[in-house]
Amino acid sequence: MRAVTQDAFGDPTVLHVVDLPKPAPLPSEVLVRVHATGINPVDAMVRSGAFPMLGQPPFVLGWDISGVVEEVVPGVTRFEVGDEVFGMPFFPRAGNGYAEYVAVPSRQLARKSAAVDHDHAAALPLAGLTAWQALADAAEVAPGDRVLVHAGGGGVGHLAVQIAKARGAHVVATASAAKHDFVRGLGADEVVDYRAVDITEAIGGMDVVLDTVGGAVARRSIEVLRPGGLLLTIVDRMDTGLRAATIDAGRRFAGLTVEPDHVGLEALAALVQDGQLRPYVEHSLPLEEAAKAHELIESGRTQGKIVLTV
């Protein structure tokens, strides 16, 4: 099978296509013929060596996949050959998503909604589960809650805005001026240009803040929360100083790392099927252009998601 690998840490040019053996699924697993795989910022961090969570190269990057079940090991009851599925296998261990075939535990997959193609389904798992596990599981966002989503036009942010709206929240999002129309189109009730205004002056009384940026943005977010409000960060989850400052201010703190979760995937698929969630794919590139996809994700200007077609 074709797969994208790397032999050393470095810039996007270290990525190259090779022929590797097709994986053989183990008990509890299915073999998926991958049609599309999503690109996430963590992919670039692992590739460069900035976040070497897979150890030393060589390895195959990628966790977001959408495809068709090609083989089912006896004993697996959730899927049959020919089912269209999507998921985020093995994160944070190697998911091997930049490849034509992936062997995946069946409970790390869900059936793809017929309302989207494989490219858009592949844009959902990591970013969508991050937003779902933050807003639905950790924050338990309910109708009437005031929710602030930072970087509302980004990979996680554009899905988080829609998920919060689907749960009945009043949604405020930060975004650059160029992305305001896009973010309003996702359903945001208010959009704030973080480059033009101080968020602590423009926003207040929030029940939940989803921080996707970290650093000074996370610190300033404490001030926009109501007493008892929740600061959720997917960036500075290990920052003990941020946790202490949040709690000292009378607010709550939670740091989140996304996990494989078929229940969450099924919830996302249901929202897609109902028309309440639509992943936006800005760039769809062939597998052979993985290096270009990494250049785009590292530019920091991506709107929505980038996927590779396989």
Residue pairs with C-beta under 8 A, 6 or more apart in sequence:
1 19
1 20
1 21
1 22
1 99
1 100
1 101
2 17
2 18
2 19
2 20
2 99
2 100
2 287
2 310
3 17
3 18
3 19
3 20
3 60
3 96
3 98
3 99
3 100
4 15
4 16
4 17
4 18
4 60
4 61
4 62
4 98
4 99
4 287
4 290
4 308
5 15
5 16
5 18
5 20
5 57
5 58
5 59
5 60
5 98
6 14
6 15
6 16
6 47
6 57
6 58
6 59
6 61
7 14
7 57
7 58
8 14
8 57
9 47
9 48
9 49
9 52
9 57
10 47
10 48
10 49
11 48
12 44
12 47
12 290
12 291
12 292
12 294
12 295
12 298
13 291
14 47
14 57
15 47
15 61
15 290
15 291
15 294
17 287
17 288
17 290
20 60
20 99
22 31
22 100
22 101
23 31
23 96
23 101
23 102
23 103
24 31
24 103
25 31
25 71
25 72
25 73
25 103
25 104
26 73
26 103
27 73
27 75
28 73
28 75
28 76
28 105
28 106
28 107
29 73
29 76
29 103
29 104
29 105
29 106
30 69
30 70
30 71
30 72
30 73
30 76
30 79
30 85
30 103
30 104
30 106
30 109
31 69
31 70
31 71
31 72
31 101
31 102
31 103
31 104
32 65
32 67
32 68
32 69
32 70
32 85
32 101
32 102
32 103
32 104
32 109
33 67
33 68
33 69
33 70
33 100
33 101
34 65
34 66
34 67
34 97
34 99
34 100
34 101
34 102
34 310
35 66
35 67
35 68
35 118
35 119
35 122
35 309
35 310
36 65
36 66
36 67
36 118
36 119
36 121
36 122
36 284
36 307
36 308
36 309
36 310
37 62
37 64
37 65
37 66
37 97
37 98
37 99
37 122
37 287
37 307
37 308
37 310
38 62
38 63
38 64
38 65
38 97
38 122
38 123
38 124
38 125
38 126
38 127
38 305
38 306
38 307
38 308
39 62
39 64
39 293
39 294
39 296
39 297
39 305
39 306
39 307
39 308
40 63
40 64
40 126
40 127
40 155
40 297
41 155
41 297
41 298
42 51
42 126
43 61
43 62
43 63
43 294
43 297
44 294
44 297
44 298
45 51
46 52
46 53
46 54
46 61
47 61
47 294
53 92
54 61
54 93
54 94
59 94
60 94
60 96
60 97
60 98
60 99
61 97
61 98
62 95
62 96
62 97
62 98
62 99
63 88
63 89
63 90
63 91
63 95
63 97
63 125
63 126
64 86
64 88
64 97
64 122
64 123
64 124
64 125
64 126
64 127
64 307
65 86
65 87
65 88
65 89
65 95
65 97
65 102
65 104
65 122
65 125
66 84
66 85
66 86
66 112
66 118
66 119
66 121
66 122
66 124
67 84
67 85
67 86
67 102
67 118
67 310
68 82
68 83
68 84
68 85
69 79
69 80
69 81
69 82
69 83
69 84
69 85
70 81
70 101
71 81
72 79
72 80
72 81
76 106
78 106
78 107
78 109
79 85
79 106
79 109
79 111
83 111
84 111
84 112
84 114
84 118
84 121
85 109
85 110
85 111
85 112
86 109
86 110
86 112
86 118
86 121
86 122
86 124
86 125
86 265
86 269
87 104
87 108
87 109
87 110
87 125
87 260
87 262
87 265
88 95
88 108
88 125
88 126
88 129
88 258
88 260
88 265
89 95
89 96
89 97
89 102
89 104
89 105
89 108
89 109
89 260
90 96
90 104
90 105
90 108
90 260
91 126
91 258
91 259
91 260
92 257
95 102
96 102
98 287
98 290
98 308
99 310
100 287
100 310
105 260
107 262
108 260
108 261
108 262
109 262
109 265
110 262
110 265
110 266
110 268
110 269
111 266
111 269
112 118
112 121
112 269
113 121
113 269
113 270
113 272
113 273
114 273
115 272
115 273
115 275
116 272
116 278
116 279
118 309
119 281
119 284
119 307
119 309
120 278
120 279
120 281
121 279
122 307
123 155
123 279
123 280
123 281
123 304
123 305
123 307
124 159
124 265
124 268
124 272
124 279
125 265
126 258
127 155
127 156
127 159
127 279
127 305
128 159
128 163
128 264
128 265
128 268
128 277
128 279
129 258
129 259
129 260
129 261
129 264
129 265
129 268
130 156
130 160
130 234
130 256
130 258
131 156
131 159
131 160
131 163
131 210
132 163
132 264
132 267
132 268
133 256
133 258
133 259
133 261
133 264
134 160
134 210
134 232
134 234
134 256
135 141
135 147
135 160
135 163
135 164
135 167
135 208
135 210
135 232
136 163
136 167
136 264
136 267
137 264
138 230
138 232
138 254
138 256
139 145
139 147
139 208
139 210
139 230
139 232
139 254
141 147
141 164
141 167
141 168
141 169
141 207
141 208
142 167
142 168
142 169
143 167
143 168
143 169
144 168
144 169
144 170
145 164
145 167
145 168
145 169
145 170
145 207
145 208
146 169
146 170
146 172
146 205
146 206
146 207
146 208
146 226
147 164
147 169
147 170
147 171
147 172
147 206
147 207
147 208
147 209
147 210
148 171
148 172
148 173
148 174
148 203
148 206
148 208
148 209
148 210
148 221
148 224
149 157
149 160
149 161
149 164
149 171
149 172
149 173
149 174
149 188
149 210
149 212
150 157
150 173
150 174
150 194
150 209
150 210
150 211
150 212
150 213
150 217
150 221
151 157
151 174
151 175
151 212
151 213
152 158
152 160
152 161
152 173
152 174
152 175
152 179
152 183
152 186
152 188
152 191
153 173
153 175
153 176
153 179
153 182
153 183
153 303
153 304
154 212
154 302
154 303
154 304
155 302
155 304
155 305
156 210
156 212
156 234
157 173
157 175
157 183
157 210
157 212
158 182
158 183
158 186
158 279
158 280
158 303
158 304
159 277
159 279
160 210
160 212
161 171
161 173
161 183
161 186
161 187
161 188
162 186
162 187
162 271
162 276
162 277
162 278
163 271
163 277
164 171
165 171
165 186
165 187
165 188
165 276
166 271
166 276
166 277
169 208
170 189
171 187
171 188
171 189
171 190
172 188
172 189
172 190
172 191
172 192
172 203
172 206
173 183
173 186
173 188
173 190
173 191
173 192
174 191
174 192
174 193
174 194
174 199
175 182
175 183
175 191
175 192
175 193
175 194
176 193
176 194
176 195
177 193
177 195
177 196
179 303
180 191
180 193
182 280
182 303
183 191
184 191
190 203
192 199
192 202
192 203
194 217
198 220
199 217
199 220
199 221
199 224
200 220
200 223
200 224
203 224
204 223
204 224
204 226
205 224
205 226
206 224
206 225
206 226
206 229
207 225
207 226
207 229
207 230
208 225
208 229
208 230
208 232
209 221
209 224
209 225
209 229
209 230
209 231
209 232
210 232
210 234
211 217
211 218
211 221
211 231
211 232
211 233
211 234
211 235
211 236
212 234
212 235
213 235
214 233
214 235
214 236
215 235
215 236
218 231
218 233
218 235
218 236
218 239
218 242
219 242
219 245
221 231
222 231
222 245
222 246
222 249
222 251
223 249
225 231
225 249
225 251
227 250
227 251
228 250
228 251
228 252
229 251
229 252
230 251
230 252
230 253
230 254
231 242
231 246
231 251
231 252
231 253
231 254
232 254
232 255
232 256
233 239
233 242
233 253
233 254
233 255
233 256
234 255
234 256
234 257
234 258
236 242
236 255
237 255
237 256
237 257
238 255
239 255
242 253
243 253
243 255
246 252
246 253
247 253
268 277
271 277
272 278
272 279
279 304
279 305
280 303
280 304
280 305
281 304
281 305
281 306
281 307
282 302
282 303
282 304
282 305
282 306
283 293
283 296
283 302
283 306
283 307
284 306
284 307
284 308
284 309
285 292
285 293
285 306
285 307
285 308
285 309
286 308
286 309
287 308
287 309
287 310
289 308
290 308
293 306
293 308
296 302
296 306
297 306
